[in-house]
């Protein structure tokens, strides 16, 4: 298992910013440089985790009992299955990531309620065929029934050259009507200079980061029915579904849009 410890990986940088211990010197160096460019860099990962839990809770309450979580990251309970199976113990979840250290911790993602099921696929979001063609996916989820597709804090690591909108469209095309997309994405709308510097830190270490303006993020939801309140800075998306954040961060501090939308 090659962990590529000589260069940062988004999942491990994210882990470090959340206060985790599953990271290496290159990850910590990238995170520290990011913090120098934007001292609030710990806030987006925290708000992403809170948004993920609220979005899963919302979807489970709508009757969604199957989830495909791509870009899972290093386990930080409560994970998707904890939230979903807390509402419906029979919920099924497939986690997807391409970092060997996440794979090494996959057992923490497989602690399913006996009535439900969780599985893990080692794959890159850009390789849609390997995800959709995985026997694990087909064995765990019934793609003839609605699925909650979770793309949380991952699409800003996909550059335009890899056509992220086409990736999302292909994933959604494989899911039936009534499925949902829950997505969050970094933006430079509020602090373009700071996020530009952070993106440069990542680029110099071989990691793509592309923050996008709101109109580009909204286009990921084309053809879908946005759930109220639409595309919002994370803490403003259905805060009633989670625990209040105190103190409430500003939009500029968060700099991440999120939304949930239904496939008609």
PAZASE-587009 format. One record per atom (N, C-alpha, C): residue in one letter; residue number from 1; x, y, z; atom name. Coordinates in steps of 0.001 Angstrom, whole numbers, plus 500000, padded with zeros to 6 digits. Example, Ala and Ser with C-alpha at 12.3 -4.5 7.8 and 13.67 -1.06 7.14 Angstrom:
<sites>
a,1,513190,494310,507800,N;
a,1,512300,495500,507800,CA;
a,1,513200,496700,507800,C;
s,2,512850,497750,507080,N;
s,2,513670,498940,507140,CA;
s,2,512900,500030,507870,C;
</sites>
This chain:
<sites>
x,1,500845,498807,500000,N;
x,1,500000,500000,500000,CA;
x,1,500881,501244,500000,C;
x,2,500801,502067,498936,N;
x,2,501619,503266,498822,CA;
x,2,500811,504468,499283,C;
x,3,501200,505032,500404,N;
x,3,500465,506161,500967,CA;
x,3,500880,507500,500367,C;
x,4,501948,507516,499560,N;
x,4,502440,508765,498947,CA;
x,4,502579,509855,500017,C;
x,5,503332,509534,501057,N;
x,5,503453,510466,502178,CA;
x,5,504290,511693,501854,C;
x,6,504938,511701,500687,N;
x,6,505794,512828,500315,CA;
x,6,505012,513988,499727,C;
x,7,503727,513796,499471,N;
x,7,502918,514888,498941,CA;
x,7,501553,514879,499629,C;
x,8,500924,516049,499739,N;
x,8,499664,516122,500481,CA;
x,8,498523,515434,499736,C;
x,9,497571,514966,500488,N;
x,9,496339,514429,499911,CA;
x,9,495173,515157,500580,C;
x,10,494175,515576,499790,N;
x,10,493072,516348,500377,CA;
x,10,492429,515709,501589,C;
x,11,492252,514380,501574,N;
x,11,491600,513715,502713,CA;
x,11,492422,513877,503984,C;
x,12,493763,513833,503839,N;
x,12,494613,513918,505028,CA;
x,12,494780,515371,505486,C;
x,13,494817,516311,504547,N;
x,13,494851,517728,504927,CA;
x,13,493559,518079,505669,C;
x,14,492447,517607,505142,N;
x,14,491135,517803,505756,CA;
x,14,491137,517237,507166,C;
x,15,491713,516034,507319,N;
x,15,491806,515398,508628,CA;
x,15,492596,516269,509592,C;
x,16,493717,516810,509129,N;
x,16,494543,517660,509987,CA;
x,16,493774,518909,510424,C;
x,17,493074,519531,509476,N;
x,17,492333,520751,509786,CA;
x,17,491180,520495,510751,C;
x,18,490695,519257,510774,N;
x,18,489638,518887,511706,CA;
x,18,490192,518448,513069,C;
x,19,491536,518456,513177,N;
x,19,492153,518063,514442,CA;
x,19,492470,516589,514534,C;
x,20,492435,515874,513388,N;
x,20,492734,514453,513380,CA;
x,20,494224,514165,513413,C;
x,21,494553,512878,513470,N;
x,21,495950,512448,513582,CA;
x,21,496406,511586,512408,C;
x,22,495515,511356,511446,N;
x,22,495859,510493,510313,CA;
x,22,496380,511328,509149,C;
x,23,497533,511939,509347,N;
x,23,498127,512803,508331,CA;
x,23,499645,512770,508470,C;
x,24,500318,513304,507456,N;
x,24,501773,513256,507414,CA;
x,24,502348,514663,507264,C;
x,25,503680,514752,507295,N;
x,25,504343,516058,507271,CA;
x,25,503926,516891,506070,C;
x,26,503827,516262,504887,N;
x,26,503448,517014,503680,CA;
x,26,502034,517564,503806,C;
x,27,501149,516803,504433,N;
x,27,499770,517266,504629,CA;
x,27,499740,518440,505602,C;
x,28,500498,518319,506676,N;
x,28,500520,519391,507684,CA;
x,28,501162,520653,507120,C;
x,29,502192,520477,506298,N;
x,29,502854,521638,505693,CA;
x,29,501891,522380,504770,C;
x,30,501160,521630,503943,N;
x,30,500195,522257,503042,CA;
x,30,499102,522971,503842,C;
x,31,498637,522324,504909,N;
x,31,497593,522929,505733,CA;
x,31,498088,524206,506407,C;
x,32,499325,524172,506917,N;
x,32,499864,525352,507579,CA;
x,32,500062,526515,506615,C;
x,33,500511,526209,505409,N;
x,33,500646,527260,504401,CA;
x,33,499279,527834,504032,C;
x,34,498285,526944,503976,N;
x,34,496931,527409,503719,CA;
x,34,496422,528304,504838,C;
x,35,496751,527949,506075,N;
x,35,496334,528762,507213,CA;
x,35,497019,530128,507214,C;
x,36,498247,530175,506700,N;
x,36,498934,531457,506586,CA;
x,36,498237,532356,505568,C;
x,37,497770,531737,504474,N;
x,37,497074,532506,503444,CA;
x,37,495670,532895,503893,C;
x,38,495038,532021,504690,N;
x,38,493693,532284,505186,CA;
x,38,493568,531663,506571,C;
x,39,493679,532461,507622,N;
x,39,493647,531928,508989,CA;
x,39,492347,531193,509339,C;
x,40,491312,531370,508510,N;
x,40,490038,530713,508780,CA;
x,40,489904,529370,508063,C;
x,41,491007,528816,507594,N;
x,41,490939,527595,506786,CA;
x,41,490413,526372,507543,C;
x,42,490384,526435,508863,N;
x,42,489810,525307,509607,CA;
x,42,488278,525327,509593,C;
x,43,487704,526461,509290,N;
x,43,486248,526588,509365,CA;
x,43,485529,525825,508249,C;
x,44,485969,525911,506979,N;
x,44,485253,525166,505931,CA;
x,44,485154,523662,506178,C;
x,45,486236,522964,506593,N;
x,45,486076,521527,506859,CA;
x,45,485049,521234,507951,C;
x,46,485057,522043,508988,N;
x,46,484093,521834,510075,CA;
x,46,482658,522014,509573,C;
x,47,482439,523093,508824,N;
x,47,481095,523361,508327,CA;
x,47,480660,522332,507293,C;
x,48,481616,521790,506529,N;
x,48,481290,520727,505577,CA;
x,48,480766,519494,506302,C;
x,49,481430,519120,507396,N;
x,49,480976,517953,508154,CA;
x,49,479572,518168,508698,C;
x,50,479298,519363,509203,N;
x,50,477977,519660,509748,CA;
x,50,476922,519656,508645,C;
x,51,477268,520208,507484,N;
x,51,476348,520211,506346,CA;
x,51,476049,518788,505894,C;
x,52,477089,517958,505812,N;
x,52,476899,516569,505402,CA;
x,52,475876,515884,506303,C;
x,53,476010,516066,507593,N;
x,53,475096,515401,508525,CA;
x,53,473673,515922,508366,C;
x,54,473522,517233,508167,N;
x,54,472183,517788,507975,CA;
x,54,471568,517288,506670,C;
x,55,472387,517244,505616,N;
x,55,471880,516805,504317,CA;
x,55,471442,515344,504371,C;
x,56,472246,514494,505015,N;
x,56,471885,513078,505127,CA;
x,56,470621,512922,505963,C;
x,57,470532,513693,507032,N;
x,57,469325,513624,507861,CA;
x,57,468099,514029,507038,C;
x,58,468223,515092,506263,N;
x,58,467112,515528,505408,CA;
x,58,466714,514431,504431,C;
x,59,467699,513847,503757,N;
x,59,467401,512826,502752,CA;
x,59,466763,511594,503382,C;
x,60,467278,511188,504529,N;
x,60,466707,510029,505212,CA;
x,60,465262,510303,505613,C;
x,61,464989,511527,506014,N;
x,61,463623,511887,506385,CA;
x,61,462692,511933,505179,C;
x,62,463276,512081,503970,N;
x,62,462474,512026,502734,CA;
x,62,462268,510597,502254,C;
x,63,462828,509639,502980,N;
x,63,462657,508247,502614,CA;
x,63,463820,507648,501853,C;
x,64,464888,508423,501633,N;
x,64,466060,507879,500957,CA;
x,64,466774,506922,501913,C;
x,65,466964,505685,501458,N;
x,65,467621,504692,502317,CA;
x,65,468847,504070,501645,C;
x,66,469330,504729,500562,N;
x,66,470551,504300,499884,CA;
x,66,471408,505531,499598,C;
x,67,472703,505436,499894,N;
x,67,473595,506583,499737,CA;
x,67,474886,506158,499048,C;
x,68,475354,507004,498144,N;
x,68,476647,506828,497490,CA;
x,68,477480,508050,497834,C;
x,69,478443,507871,498726,N;
x,69,479257,508969,499260,CA;
x,69,480639,508919,498613,C;
x,70,480889,509807,497666,N;
x,70,482154,509809,496924,CA;
x,70,483055,510927,497454,C;
x,71,484270,510549,497841,N;
x,71,485173,511488,498496,CA;
x,71,484940,511452,499993,C;
x,72,484813,510247,500505,N;
x,72,484428,510008,501895,CA;
x,72,485357,510669,502899,C;
x,73,486658,510565,502655,N;
x,73,487620,511089,503613,CA;
x,73,487863,510133,504769,C;
x,74,488754,510518,505642,N;
x,74,489100,509703,506799,CA;
x,74,487927,509725,507790,C;
x,75,487506,508565,508276,N;
x,75,486326,508498,509141,CA;
x,75,486387,509452,510325,C;
x,76,485297,510185,510498,N;
x,76,485161,511112,511622,CA;
x,76,483709,511047,512093,C;
x,77,483400,510099,512982,N;
x,77,482010,509880,513396,CA;
x,77,481357,511146,513940,C;
x,78,480042,511305,513748,N;
x,78,479169,510372,513045,CA;
x,78,479344,510457,511535,C;
x,79,479476,509293,510895,N;
x,79,479576,509216,509445,CA;
x,79,478175,509073,508844,C;
x,80,478137,508947,507520,N;
x,80,476851,508908,506825,CA;
x,80,475963,507794,507371,C;
x,81,476541,506602,507576,N;
x,81,475685,505494,508009,CA;
x,81,475165,505684,509434,C;
x,82,475930,506383,510268,N;
x,82,475438,506652,511620,CA;
x,82,474179,507516,511569,C;
x,83,474223,508546,510732,N;
x,83,473080,509462,510632,CA;
x,83,471906,508777,509943,C;
x,84,472175,508160,508783,N;
x,84,471094,507544,508013,CA;
x,84,470453,506387,508759,C;
x,85,471283,505513,509339,N;
x,85,470737,504347,510030,CA;
x,85,470142,504713,511388,C;
x,86,470474,505901,511884,N;
x,86,469800,506382,513087,CA;
x,86,468342,506690,512820,C;
x,87,468023,506972,511544,N;
x,87,466642,507240,511142,CA;
x,87,465997,505988,510558,C;
x,88,466769,505266,509730,N;
x,88,466294,504012,509150,CA;
x,88,467406,502974,509262,C;
x,89,467306,502065,510223,N;
x,89,468378,501088,510444,CA;
x,89,468698,500238,509222,C;
x,90,467774,500165,508245,N;
x,90,467996,499348,507056,CA;
x,90,468719,500099,505945,C;
x,91,469119,501345,506192,N;
x,91,469789,502129,505156,CA;
x,91,471097,501473,504717,C;
x,92,471411,501650,503435,N;
x,92,472621,501076,502853,CA;
x,92,473493,502204,502301,C;
x,93,474804,502084,502525,N;
x,93,475735,503151,502138,CA;
x,93,476945,502543,501464,C;
x,94,477346,503140,500343,N;
x,94,478617,502804,499713,CA;
x,94,479515,504037,499791,C;
x,95,480663,503866,500415,N;
x,95,481665,504918,500517,CA;
x,95,482707,504744,499413,C;
x,96,483187,505859,498869,N;
x,96,484189,505821,497800,CA;
x,96,485288,506836,498102,C;
x,97,486537,506381,498018,N;
x,97,487677,507295,498133,CA;
x,97,488875,506653,497453,C;
x,98,489893,507455,497192,N;
x,98,491075,506923,496494,CA;
x,98,492363,507100,497276,C;
x,99,492250,507359,498581,N;
x,99,493443,507504,499413,CA;
x,99,493666,506222,500194,C;
x,100,494837,505595,500061,N;
x,100,495077,504335,500783,CA;
x,100,494869,504438,502283,C;
x,101,495107,505612,502868,N;
x,101,494927,505715,504323,CA;
x,101,493444,505668,504681,C;
x,102,492580,506152,503764,N;
x,102,491143,506018,503999,CA;
x,102,490751,504551,503910,C;
x,103,491328,503858,502920,N;
x,103,491078,502420,502792,CA;
x,103,491504,501681,504057,C;
x,104,492645,502096,504612,N;
x,104,493146,501442,505822,CA;
x,104,492195,501613,506995,C;
x,105,491413,502683,506963,N;
x,105,490459,502943,508041,CA;
x,105,489039,502553,507649,C;
x,106,488902,501863,506518,N;
x,106,487566,501561,506013,CA;
x,106,486749,500734,506997,C;
x,107,487430,499960,507843,N;
x,107,486674,499149,508806,CA;
x,107,485801,500035,509693,C;
x,108,486238,501282,509927,N;
x,108,485426,502198,510728,CA;
x,108,484184,502645,509968,C;
x,109,484226,502485,508636,N;
x,109,483082,502855,507809,CA;
x,109,482130,501674,507606,C;
x,110,482506,500520,508084,N;
x,110,481742,499313,507814,CA;
x,110,481019,498788,509050,C;
x,111,480857,499655,510036,N;
x,111,480191,499252,511278,CA;
x,111,478692,499493,511138,C;
x,112,478098,498804,510184,N;
x,112,476694,499004,509868,CA;
x,112,475774,498422,510924,C;
x,113,474590,499024,511010,N;
x,113,473519,498376,511757,CA;
x,113,473240,497039,511080,C;
x,114,472977,495985,511838,N;
x,114,472741,494663,511228,CA;
x,114,471618,494660,510193,C;
x,115,470675,495573,510326,N;
x,115,469560,495626,509384,CA;
x,115,469957,496270,508054,C;
x,116,471043,497049,508070,N;
x,116,471484,497740,506864,CA;
x,116,472798,497170,506360,C;
x,117,473528,498002,505615,N;
x,117,474807,497528,505079,CA;
x,117,475652,498733,504672,C;
x,118,476963,498611,504870,N;
x,118,477909,499593,504334,CA;
x,118,479013,498852,503603,C;
x,119,479520,499477,502537,N;
x,119,480641,498931,501779,CA;
x,119,481532,500066,501324,C;
x,120,482701,499691,500821,N;
x,120,483720,500680,500445,CA;
x,120,484296,500332,499081,C;
x,121,484454,501358,498231,N;
x,121,485088,501194,496921,CA;
x,121,486323,502087,496881,C;
x,122,487450,501506,496513,N;
x,122,488696,502262,496345,CA;
x,122,488725,502753,494903,C;
x,123,488353,504027,494688,N;
x,123,488256,504551,493319,CA;
x,123,488354,506071,493337,C;
x,124,488703,506608,492180,N;
x,124,488834,508047,491970,CA;
x,124,487549,508561,491339,C;
x,125,487062,509691,491814,N;
x,125,485846,510287,491259,CA;
x,125,485937,510458,489747,C;
x,126,487141,510747,489249,N;
x,126,487287,510976,487808,CA;
x,126,487126,509705,486989,C;
x,127,487219,508563,487639,N;
x,127,487045,507283,486949,CA;
x,127,485629,506771,487230,C;
x,128,484673,507406,486571,N;
x,128,483267,507091,486821,CA;
x,128,482955,505636,486518,C;
x,129,483584,505097,485468,N;
x,129,483313,503706,485082,CA;
x,129,483667,502733,486203,C;
x,130,484776,502999,486904,N;
x,130,485204,502082,487959,CA;
x,130,484238,502120,489137,C;
x,131,483570,503252,489337,N;
x,131,482587,503352,490419,CA;
x,131,481287,502670,490021,C;
x,132,480751,503076,488866,N;
x,132,479463,502539,488438,CA;
x,132,479538,501063,488067,C;
x,133,480729,500618,487644,N;
x,133,480883,499221,487262,CA;
x,133,481321,498311,488380,C;
x,134,481479,498877,489583,N;
x,134,481961,498081,490702,CA;
x,134,480904,497070,491163,C;
x,135,481292,495800,491317,N;
x,135,480366,494810,491882,CA;
x,135,479894,495192,493277,C;
x,136,480750,495875,494032,N;
x,136,480371,496310,495380,CA;
x,136,479165,497241,495309,C;
x,137,479192,498183,494356,N;
x,137,478076,499117,494216,CA;
x,137,476799,498363,493882,C;
x,138,476886,497474,492915,N;
x,138,475706,496741,492453,CA;
x,138,475173,495784,493509,C;
x,139,476071,495231,494315,N;
x,139,475644,494292,495351,CA;
x,139,474999,494991,496547,C;
x,140,475400,496246,496774,N;
x,140,474955,496944,497976,CA;
x,140,473748,497843,497725,C;
x,141,473748,498530,496588,N;
x,141,472665,499459,496282,CA;
x,141,471811,498920,495134,C;
x,142,470542,499203,495190,N;
x,142,469613,498879,494108,CA;
x,142,469435,500142,493266,C;
x,143,470073,500178,492107,N;
x,143,470055,501396,491290,CA;
x,143,468737,501578,490548,C;
x,144,467784,500719,490799,N;
x,144,466433,500934,490288,CA;
x,144,465581,501729,491277,C;
x,145,466155,501986,492442,N;
x,145,465475,502762,493475,CA;
x,145,466290,504017,493776,C;
x,146,465644,505096,494265,N;
x,146,466350,506357,494489,CA;
x,146,467569,506223,495405,C;
x,147,468586,506993,495066,N;
x,147,469867,507008,495778,CA;
x,147,470212,508451,496133,C;
x,148,470805,508656,497286,N;
x,148,471350,509959,497647,CA;
x,148,472820,510003,497275,C;
x,149,473160,510797,496253,N;
x,149,474545,510955,495800,CA;
x,149,475174,512101,496585,C;
x,150,476240,511817,497304,N;
x,150,476898,512807,498151,CA;
x,150,478255,513168,497555,C;
x,151,478411,514428,497179,N;
x,151,479682,514942,496663,CA;
x,151,480063,516140,497529,C;
x,152,480579,515831,498690,N;
x,152,480839,516859,499696,CA;
x,152,482316,517257,499664,C;
x,153,482559,518529,499327,N;
x,153,483919,519086,499367,CA;
x,153,484900,518279,498523,C;
x,154,484471,517843,497345,N;
x,154,485373,517085,496477,CA;
x,154,485518,517698,495086,C;
x,155,484468,518341,494581,N;
x,155,484524,518818,493194,CA;
x,155,485509,519964,493002,C;
x,156,485864,520672,494078,N;
x,156,486872,521721,493903,CA;
x,156,488284,521144,493769,C;
x,157,488402,519811,493896,N;
x,157,489680,519156,493610,CA;
x,157,489691,518547,492199,C;
x,158,488672,518849,491431,N;
x,158,488587,518404,490040,CA;
x,158,488682,519637,489154,C;
x,159,489749,519748,488377,N;
x,159,489941,520902,487516,CA;
x,159,489032,520865,486300,C;
x,160,488901,522007,485644,N;
x,160,488051,522086,484452,CA;
x,160,488497,521129,483364,C;
x,161,489797,520836,483295,N;
x,161,490305,519914,482261,CA;
x,161,489668,518533,482375,C;
x,162,489240,518161,483594,N;
x,162,488603,516856,483807,CA;
x,162,487083,516932,483727,C;
x,163,486557,518118,483373,N;
x,163,485129,518320,483124,CA;
x,163,484264,517797,484276,C;
x,164,484309,518458,485433,N;
x,164,483556,517971,486588,CA;
x,164,482048,517919,486363,C;
x,165,481516,518832,485553,N;
x,165,480067,518792,485298,CA;
x,165,479689,517505,484582,C;
x,166,480523,517065,483646,N;
x,166,480239,515816,482936,CA;
x,166,480307,514628,483885,C;
x,167,481227,514690,484845,N;
x,167,481328,513614,485841,CA;
x,167,480031,513511,486637,C;
x,168,479535,514656,487102,N;
x,168,478297,514666,487887,CA;
x,168,477127,514182,487036,C;
x,169,477070,514632,485788,N;
x,169,475982,514229,484892,CA;
x,169,475990,512718,484661,C;
x,170,477173,512130,484506,N;
x,170,477253,510684,484278,CA;
x,170,476807,509904,485509,C;
x,171,477206,510382,486676,N;
x,171,476780,509713,487907,CA;
x,171,475266,509787,488066,C;
x,172,474706,510966,487835,N;
x,172,473265,511130,487990,CA;
x,172,472496,510342,486939,C;
x,173,473064,510211,485743,N;
x,173,472388,509467,484673,CA;
x,173,472193,508009,485054,C;
x,174,473067,507496,485929,N;
x,174,472972,506091,486345,CA;
x,174,471961,505887,487472,C;
x,175,471411,506986,488003,N;
x,175,470487,506901,489128,CA;
x,175,469069,507211,488669,C;
x,176,468084,506583,489283,N;
x,176,466703,506765,488823,CA;
x,176,466081,508077,489292,C;
x,177,464924,508371,488707,N;
x,177,464131,509515,489151,CA;
x,177,463842,509392,490636,C;
x,178,463864,510533,491324,N;
x,178,463654,510524,492766,CA;
x,178,464935,510488,493562,C;
x,179,466069,510291,492860,N;
x,179,467371,510355,493528,CA;
x,179,467703,511814,493837,C;
x,180,468695,512005,494699,N;
x,180,469099,513357,495093,CA;
x,180,470608,513529,494947,C;
x,181,471009,514766,494705,N;
x,181,472410,515170,494766,CA;
x,181,472575,516134,495926,C;
x,182,473479,515818,496848,N;
x,182,473885,516744,497907,CA;
x,182,475336,517101,497649,C;
x,183,475630,518384,497534,N;
x,183,476958,518808,497103,CA;
x,183,477398,520062,497854,C;
x,184,478693,520146,498138,N;
x,184,479266,521393,498643,CA;
x,184,480538,521688,497865,C;
x,185,480869,522985,497765,N;
x,185,481978,523390,496887,CA;
x,185,482567,524707,497375,C;
x,186,483883,524749,497474,N;
x,186,484576,525989,497856,CA;
x,186,484357,527082,496823,C;
x,187,484302,528318,497304,N;
x,187,484160,529461,496412,CA;
x,187,485173,530543,496776,C;
x,188,485558,531308,495780,N;
x,188,486415,532462,496013,CA;
x,188,485629,533752,495983,C;
x,189,484301,533672,496051,N;
x,189,483454,534855,495931,CA;
x,189,483749,535906,496993,C;
x,190,484155,535474,498184,N;
x,190,484289,536403,499304,CA;
x,190,485736,536804,499565,C;
x,191,486669,535860,499353,N;
x,191,488087,536137,499580,CA;
x,191,488907,535568,498424,C;
x,192,488759,536157,497252,N;
x,192,489420,535589,496072,CA;
x,192,490941,535521,496199,C;
x,193,491548,536530,496799,N;
x,193,493011,536539,496909,CA;
x,193,493491,535435,497850,C;
x,194,492832,535294,498999,N;
x,194,493240,534279,499965,CA;
x,194,493091,532881,499387,C;
x,195,491943,532598,498758,N;
x,195,491731,531265,498212,CA;
x,195,492589,531003,496987,C;
x,196,492926,532072,496259,N;
x,196,493865,531928,495147,CA;
x,196,495234,531491,495647,C;
x,197,495664,532044,496784,N;
x,197,496957,531668,497374,CA;
x,197,496931,530213,497856,C;
x,198,495813,529819,498468,N;
x,198,495704,528440,498945,CA;
x,198,495735,527471,497775,C;
x,199,495016,527798,496700,N;
x,199,495023,526938,495508,CA;
x,199,496432,526807,494947,C;
x,200,497199,527891,495021,N;
x,200,498576,527863,494526,CA;
x,200,499441,526959,495400,C;
x,201,499222,526985,496723,N;
x,201,499946,526089,497629,CA;
x,201,499722,524643,497211,C;
x,202,498486,524300,496960,N;
x,202,498160,522929,496538,CA;
x,202,498787,522592,495193,C;
x,203,498677,523529,494238,N;
x,203,499202,523264,492890,CA;
x,203,500694,522978,492930,C;
x,204,501423,523726,493738,N;
x,204,502870,523539,493829,CA;
x,204,503233,522170,494385,C;
x,205,502290,521546,495075,N;
x,205,502553,520227,495648,CA;
x,205,501791,519133,494903,C;
x,206,501371,519454,493697,N;
x,206,500785,518443,492821,CA;
x,206,499323,518147,493020,C;
x,207,498605,519019,493730,N;
x,207,497183,518790,493989,CA;
x,207,496365,519908,493336,C;
x,208,495405,519530,492516,N;
x,208,494521,520513,491896,CA;
x,208,493512,521030,492899,C;
x,209,493352,522342,492954,N;
x,209,492249,522942,493702,CA;
x,209,491705,524092,492869,C;
x,210,490437,524041,492568,N;
x,210,489819,525080,491760,CA;
x,210,488556,525577,492445,C;
x,211,488675,526714,493123,N;
x,211,487487,527312,493726,CA;
x,211,486687,527961,492603,C;
x,212,485375,527953,492741,N;
x,212,484521,528435,491654,CA;
x,212,483499,529439,492177,C;
x,213,483056,530365,491320,N;
x,213,482036,531327,491725,CA;
x,213,480659,530671,491782,C;
x,214,479748,531313,492442,N;
x,214,478411,530748,492637,CA;
x,214,477731,530326,491330,C;
x,215,477742,531145,490267,N;
x,215,477049,530713,489044,CA;
x,215,477573,529381,488502,C;
x,216,478882,529143,488598,N;
x,216,479434,527871,488125,CA;
x,216,478999,526716,489020,C;
x,217,478920,526966,490309,N;
x,217,478486,525925,491242,CA;
x,217,477009,525602,491018,C;
x,218,476212,526616,490752,N;
x,218,474784,526399,490509,CA;
x,218,474558,525532,489272,C;
x,219,475466,525607,488302,N;
x,219,475278,524832,487070,CA;
x,219,475406,523327,487297,C;
x,220,476048,522917,488384,N;
x,220,476092,521483,488693,CA;
x,220,474683,520926,488940,C;
x,221,473749,521805,489262,N;
x,221,472381,521379,489578,CA;
x,221,471423,521554,488409,C;
x,222,471943,521881,487228,N;
x,222,471083,522043,486058,CA;
x,222,470270,520774,485815,C;
x,223,468984,520957,485557,N;
x,223,468114,519817,485285,CA;
x,223,467564,519144,486527,C;
x,224,467986,519614,487693,N;
x,224,467511,519059,488948,CA;
x,224,466567,520046,489635,C;
x,225,465810,519555,490594,N;
x,225,464891,520392,491361,CA;
x,225,465532,520737,492695,C;
x,226,465990,521972,492822,N;
x,226,466659,522386,494057,CA;
x,226,465694,522358,495238,C;
x,227,466172,521796,496319,N;
x,227,465419,521792,497570,CA;
x,227,465587,523159,498233,C;
x,228,464514,523691,498772,N;
x,228,464585,524955,499496,CA;
x,228,465600,524836,500650,C;
x,229,466487,525781,500862,N;
x,229,466541,527147,500346,CA;
x,229,467474,527336,499139,C;
x,230,467776,526297,498386,N;
x,230,468639,526437,497217,CA;
x,230,470107,526396,497567,C;
x,231,470909,527055,496738,N;
x,231,472364,527087,496930,CA;
x,231,472698,528169,497950,C;
x,232,473236,527762,499064,N;
x,232,473528,528696,500150,CA;
x,232,474906,528434,500743,C;
x,233,475469,529467,501395,N;
x,233,476643,529234,502228,CA;
x,233,476229,528260,503328,C;
x,234,477078,527280,503623,N;
x,234,476680,526100,504376,CA;
x,234,475852,526336,505644,C;
x,235,476270,527206,506545,N;
x,235,475489,527314,507788,CA;
x,235,474054,527780,507558,C;
x,236,473783,528359,506382,N;
x,236,472433,528854,506087,CA;
x,236,471549,527795,505453,C;
x,237,472126,526605,505187,N;
x,237,471304,525542,504597,CA;
x,237,470687,524708,505713,C;
x,238,469386,524941,505935,N;
x,238,468594,524180,506905,CA;
x,238,469303,523970,508253,C;
x,239,469678,525052,508901,N;
x,239,470378,524918,510188,CA;
x,239,469539,524218,511248,C;
x,240,468210,524202,511074,N;
x,240,467323,523566,512051,CA;
x,240,467524,522055,512130,C;
x,241,468197,521474,511108,N;
x,241,468407,520030,511088,CA;
x,241,469637,519592,511885,C;
x,242,470383,520555,512403,N;
x,242,471601,520206,513126,CA;
x,242,471772,521026,514381,C;
x,243,472956,520885,514948,N;
x,243,473285,521650,516148,CA;
x,243,473769,523040,515747,C;
x,244,473355,524082,516448,N;
x,244,473800,525431,516108,CA;
x,244,475297,525604,516324,C;
x,245,475921,526370,515433,N;
x,245,477340,526678,515559,CA;
x,245,477501,527974,516341,C;
x,246,478314,527945,517369,N;
x,246,478496,529118,518202,CA;
x,246,479983,529379,518391,C;
x,247,480497,530541,517952,N;
x,247,479749,531596,517278,CA;
x,247,479504,531253,515809,C;
x,248,478479,531853,515249,N;
x,248,478146,531619,513853,CA;
x,248,479217,532246,512967,C;
x,249,479878,531455,512093,N;
x,249,480899,532030,511219,CA;
x,249,480270,532895,510131,C;
x,250,481050,533826,509608,N;
x,250,480555,534680,508527,CA;
x,250,480610,533921,507201,C;
x,251,479935,534443,506194,N;
x,251,479961,533827,504862,CA;
x,251,481388,533758,504330,C;
x,252,482168,534822,504573,N;
x,252,483546,534852,504087,CA;
x,252,484395,533804,504787,C;
x,253,484164,533596,506069,N;
x,253,484935,532589,506801,CA;
x,253,484649,531184,506289,C;
x,254,483408,530912,505927,N;
x,254,483030,529588,505446,CA;
x,254,483443,529397,503993,C;
x,255,483027,530301,503130,N;
x,255,483390,530273,501703,CA;
x,255,483103,528932,501028,C;
x,256,482032,528290,501425,N;
x,256,481601,527037,500795,CA;
x,256,480098,527095,500575,C;
x,257,479689,526871,499325,N;
x,257,478268,526769,499016,CA;
x,257,477833,525309,499107,C;
x,258,476589,525116,499460,N;
x,258,476034,523771,499486,CA;
x,258,474589,523777,499067,C;
x,259,474124,522648,498588,N;
x,259,472718,522526,498206,CA;
x,259,472369,521061,498067,C;
x,260,471072,520794,498059,N;
x,260,470529,519466,497806,CA;
x,260,469472,519620,496721,C;
x,261,469470,518689,495760,N;
x,261,468514,518780,494653,CA;
x,261,468031,517387,494271,C;
x,262,466785,517328,493776,N;
x,262,466146,516060,493409,CA;
x,262,466165,515872,491898,C;
x,263,466423,514642,491488,N;
x,263,466369,514303,490069,CA;
x,263,464907,514020,489707,C;
x,264,464338,514784,488782,N;
x,264,462916,514577,488443,CA;
x,264,462686,513275,487682,C;
</sites>
